[in-house]
Amino acid sequence: MSTTDPLAALAGLPGVADSVDSVRKAVDRVYGHRVMRRRSNEVTSEAALRGARGSAALAGADWALEEVRRRTDFSGAGGDTDARTVGAALRLTAEAGQLLSIWRQSPLRVLARLHLVAAADKGDTVGRPRTQGEPVDEPLIELPLPDAEEVAGRLDGLAQLIIAGGSAPALVSAAVVHGELLALRPFGSHNGLVARAAERVVLVGSGLDPKSICPAEVGYAELGRAAYVAALEGYVSGTPEGVAAWIAHCGKAVELGVRESTAVCEALQRGAA
């Protein structure tokens, strides 16, 4: 594996090139839709809402889209943990777009900010990686939890890869960022939401999806939590087959996000006719 761009080697794993090519073609098609020429901001807004709903669903708060659209009480007053989760997902979706310029220079700063936004409360555990012995509230991800020392080392290594840049396809880079954060669960809470928001930052910042209209979170939710966890287990295994399957799963999620936004474009076009 190249010492200058380790992620680029992953593009050569079986099936990954096909996933990368399929995602690129799907994204190009939705960007070529006639509605995108005049109403791309509306598509972006709708994709953000649907992506947040999908990410929250994976975190256990599976609300209908219209409920997310209708509700405003996301503080979790009265112990409504689902409302807090949906609120965190919505805040992260809004915040991710503000952090693109920082990501390539200081990815760990961005991750800390994302966790701070997701947690939206005070305390010395918010916005920083966990230390030894601190608990992690991530009940839907049941993989073995790396210790704090391993977390610190792998986060630093991931940050160095991001800062160095390289030739790896955007899908590969995004999948690795997503997979590493889920595997490490570096924060005391909201790791899944943060991981998916970070993937969004990579997909947008790489230029693959510059207008953020291809919500992979929609695809992950549609594919289901069981498939998500199984694909993640493959990534954590570190085998070529497991890592390739995770990247392919991420690619399929992006394509389903494209399908969702294509349907939004079609709806907007029918409404304007």
C-alpha positions as CSV (number, residue, x, y, z in Angstrom):
1,M,0.0,0.0,0.0
2,S,1.3,3.4,-0.9
3,T,2.8,5.4,2.0
4,T,1.6,8.7,0.4
5,D,-2.0,7.7,-0.3
6,P,-3.0,4.5,1.5
7,L,-6.7,5.0,0.6
8,A,-6.0,4.9,-3.1
9,A,-5.1,1.2,-2.8
10,L,-8.7,0.5,-1.6
11,A,-10.0,1.6,-5.0
12,G,-8.4,-1.5,-6.4
13,L,-10.3,-3.9,-4.2
14,P,-12.7,-6.2,-6.0
15,G,-15.9,-4.5,-7.0
16,V,-14.9,-1.0,-5.7
17,A,-14.1,0.5,-9.1
18,D,-17.6,-0.6,-10.3
19,S,-19.2,1.0,-7.2
20,V,-17.2,4.2,-7.8
21,D,-18.2,4.3,-11.5
22,S,-21.9,3.6,-10.8
23,V,-22.1,6.3,-8.1
24,R,-20.4,8.8,-10.4
25,K,-22.9,8.1,-13.3
26,A,-25.9,8.3,-10.9
27,V,-24.7,11.6,-9.5
28,D,-24.1,13.1,-12.9
29,R,-27.6,12.1,-14.0
30,V,-29.3,13.9,-11.2
31,Y,-27.1,17.0,-11.6
32,G,-28.1,17.0,-15.3
33,H,-31.8,17.1,-14.4
34,R,-33.5,20.2,-15.9
35,V,-34.9,21.2,-12.5
36,M,-31.4,21.6,-11.1
37,R,-30.7,24.6,-13.4
38,R,-33.2,26.8,-11.7
39,R,-34.3,25.2,-8.5
40,S,-31.2,23.5,-7.1
41,N,-31.6,25.3,-3.7
42,E,-35.0,23.7,-3.2
43,V,-33.6,20.2,-4.0
44,T,-30.7,20.8,-1.6
45,S,-33.1,21.9,1.2
46,E,-35.3,18.8,0.7
47,A,-32.3,16.5,0.5
48,A,-31.0,17.9,3.8
49,L,-34.3,17.2,5.5
50,R,-34.6,13.7,4.1
51,G,-31.0,13.0,4.9
52,A,-31.4,14.1,8.5
53,R,-34.6,11.9,8.8
54,G,-32.6,8.9,7.5
55,S,-29.7,9.4,9.8
56,A,-32.0,9.8,12.8
57,A,-33.8,6.6,11.8
58,L,-30.6,4.7,11.9
59,A,-30.0,6.1,15.4
60,G,-33.3,4.7,16.5
61,A,-35.6,7.6,15.9
62,D,-37.6,6.5,12.9
63,W,-40.0,9.3,12.3
64,A,-42.1,9.7,9.2
65,L,-40.8,12.5,6.9
66,E,-43.9,14.6,7.4
67,E,-43.5,14.4,11.2
68,V,-39.9,15.7,10.9
69,R,-41.3,18.5,8.7
70,R,-44.1,19.4,11.0
71,R,-42.4,19.2,14.4
72,T,-40.5,22.0,16.0
73,D,-40.0,20.6,19.6
74,F,-36.6,18.9,19.3
75,S,-35.3,19.7,22.8
76,G,-36.4,16.4,24.1
77,A,-38.5,18.0,26.9
78,G,-40.2,15.4,29.0
79,G,-37.7,12.7,28.2
80,D,-38.5,12.4,24.5
81,T,-35.2,10.9,23.3
82,D,-36.4,10.4,19.8
83,A,-37.1,14.2,19.5
84,R,-33.5,14.9,20.7
85,T,-32.1,12.5,18.2
86,V,-34.0,14.0,15.3
87,G,-33.0,17.5,16.4
88,A,-29.4,16.5,16.6
89,A,-29.6,15.1,13.0
90,L,-31.2,18.3,11.7
91,R,-28.6,20.5,13.4
92,L,-25.7,18.3,12.0
93,T,-27.1,18.5,8.5
94,A,-27.2,22.3,8.8
95,E,-23.8,22.6,10.3
96,A,-21.9,20.2,8.0
97,G,-22.1,22.7,5.1
98,Q,-20.4,25.4,7.2
99,L,-17.3,23.2,7.9
100,L,-16.1,22.3,4.4
101,S,-13.3,24.9,4.4
102,I,-12.0,23.6,7.7
103,W,-12.2,19.9,7.1
104,R,-9.0,19.6,4.9
105,Q,-6.9,21.6,7.3
106,S,-8.3,20.4,10.7
107,P,-10.6,17.4,10.5
108,L,-10.4,16.7,14.2
109,R,-11.6,20.2,14.9
110,V,-14.5,19.6,12.6
111,L,-15.4,16.3,14.3
112,A,-15.3,18.0,17.7
113,R,-17.6,20.7,16.4
114,L,-20.0,18.1,15.0
115,H,-20.2,16.4,18.3
116,L,-20.8,19.6,20.1
117,V,-23.6,20.5,17.7
118,A,-25.1,17.0,18.0
119,A,-24.9,16.9,21.8
120,A,-26.2,20.4,22.3
121,D,-25.6,20.4,26.0
122,K,-22.9,21.3,28.5
123,G,-20.3,19.1,30.1
124,D,-16.7,18.3,29.8
125,T,-17.3,15.2,27.7
126,V,-18.9,17.1,24.8
127,G,-16.9,18.0,21.8
128,R,-13.8,15.9,22.7
129,P,-12.8,12.2,22.3
130,R,-13.5,10.0,25.2
131,T,-10.8,9.2,27.7
132,Q,-10.1,5.8,29.3
133,G,-13.0,4.4,31.2
134,E,-15.6,6.9,29.9
135,P,-18.8,5.1,28.8
136,V,-20.2,5.3,25.3
137,D,-24.0,5.6,24.7
138,E,-24.3,4.0,21.2
139,P,-26.7,1.1,21.7
140,L,-27.4,0.4,18.1
141,I,-23.7,-0.4,17.3
142,E,-22.7,-3.4,19.4
143,L,-19.2,-4.0,18.0
144,P,-16.2,-4.3,20.5
145,L,-15.2,-0.8,21.7
146,P,-11.6,0.2,21.1
147,D,-9.8,1.7,24.1
148,A,-9.1,5.4,24.3
149,E,-5.4,5.0,23.3
150,E,-6.3,3.2,20.1
151,V,-9.0,5.8,19.4
152,A,-6.5,8.6,19.7
153,G,-4.0,7.0,17.5
154,R,-6.4,6.0,14.8
155,L,-8.1,9.4,14.8
156,D,-4.7,11.1,14.4
157,G,-3.8,8.7,11.5
158,L,-7.2,9.5,9.8
159,A,-6.6,13.2,10.2
160,Q,-3.2,13.0,8.6
161,L,-4.6,11.1,5.6
162,I,-7.3,13.8,5.1
163,I,-4.8,16.6,5.5
164,A,-2.4,15.0,3.0
165,G,-5.1,14.6,0.4
166,G,-4.6,12.0,-2.3
167,S,-6.0,10.4,-5.4
168,A,-8.6,8.1,-3.8
169,P,-12.1,8.4,-5.2
170,A,-14.5,10.4,-3.1
171,L,-16.7,7.4,-2.4
172,V,-13.7,5.5,-0.9
173,S,-12.5,8.4,1.2
174,A,-16.1,9.0,2.5
175,A,-16.6,5.4,3.3
176,V,-13.4,5.1,5.2
177,V,-14.1,8.2,7.3
178,H,-17.6,6.9,8.0
179,G,-16.4,3.4,8.8
180,E,-13.6,4.5,11.1
181,L,-15.8,6.8,13.1
182,L,-18.4,4.1,13.6
183,A,-15.7,1.5,14.5
184,L,-14.0,3.8,17.0
185,R,-17.0,5.6,18.4
186,P,-14.7,8.3,19.7
187,F,-17.3,10.3,21.6
188,G,-19.5,9.5,24.5
189,S,-22.7,9.8,22.4
190,H,-24.1,10.5,18.9
191,N,-21.2,8.7,17.1
192,G,-23.4,7.4,14.3
193,L,-24.9,10.8,13.6
194,V,-21.4,12.4,13.6
195,A,-20.0,9.7,11.3
196,R,-22.7,10.1,8.7
197,A,-22.4,13.9,8.9
198,A,-18.6,13.6,8.4
199,E,-19.2,11.4,5.3
200,R,-21.5,14.1,4.0
201,V,-18.7,16.6,4.5
202,V,-16.4,14.4,2.4
203,L,-18.8,13.8,-0.4
204,V,-19.6,17.5,-0.7
205,G,-16.1,18.8,-0.2
206,S,-14.6,16.4,-2.7
207,G,-16.7,17.8,-5.5
208,L,-18.7,14.6,-6.0
209,D,-21.8,16.2,-4.6
210,P,-21.0,19.9,-4.3
211,K,-24.7,21.0,-3.9
212,S,-25.4,18.2,-1.3
213,I,-28.3,16.8,-3.1
214,C,-27.4,13.1,-2.8
215,P,-28.3,12.1,0.8
216,A,-26.6,8.8,1.5
217,E,-28.4,8.7,4.8
218,V,-31.7,8.1,3.0
219,G,-30.1,5.1,1.4
220,Y,-28.7,3.7,4.6
221,A,-32.1,3.9,6.2
222,E,-33.8,2.3,3.2
223,L,-31.2,-0.6,3.1
224,G,-31.9,-1.1,6.8
225,R,-30.0,-1.2,10.1
226,A,-29.3,-5.0,9.8
227,A,-27.5,-4.5,6.4
228,Y,-25.7,-1.4,7.8
229,V,-24.4,-3.3,10.8
230,A,-23.4,-6.3,8.7
231,A,-21.5,-4.1,6.3
232,L,-19.8,-2.3,9.1
233,E,-18.7,-5.6,10.6
234,G,-17.0,-6.3,7.3
235,Y,-15.2,-3.0,7.5
236,V,-14.1,-3.6,11.1
237,S,-12.8,-7.1,10.1
238,G,-10.1,-5.4,8.0
239,T,-10.3,-8.1,5.3
240,P,-10.2,-7.0,1.6
241,E,-13.6,-8.5,1.1
242,G,-15.1,-6.9,4.2
243,V,-13.7,-3.4,3.4
244,A,-14.9,-3.7,-0.3
245,A,-18.4,-4.7,0.9
246,W,-18.5,-1.7,3.2
247,I,-17.5,0.7,0.4
248,A,-20.1,-1.0,-1.9
249,H,-22.7,-0.5,0.8
250,C,-21.9,3.2,1.0
251,G,-22.0,3.5,-2.7
252,K,-25.5,1.9,-2.9
253,A,-26.7,4.3,-0.2
254,V,-25.5,7.3,-2.3
255,E,-27.3,5.9,-5.3
256,L,-30.5,5.5,-3.3
257,G,-30.0,9.1,-2.2
258,V,-29.7,10.1,-5.8
259,R,-32.9,8.3,-6.6
260,E,-34.6,10.2,-3.7
261,S,-33.5,13.6,-5.1
262,T,-34.4,12.6,-8.6
263,A,-37.9,12.0,-7.4
264,V,-37.9,15.4,-5.7
265,C,-36.8,16.9,-9.0
266,E,-39.6,15.2,-10.8
267,A,-42.1,16.4,-8.3
268,L,-40.9,19.9,-8.6
269,Q,-41.1,19.7,-12.4
270,R,-44.7,18.4,-12.3
271,G,-45.7,21.2,-9.9
272,A,-44.2,23.8,-12.2
273,A,-45.9,22.4,-15.3
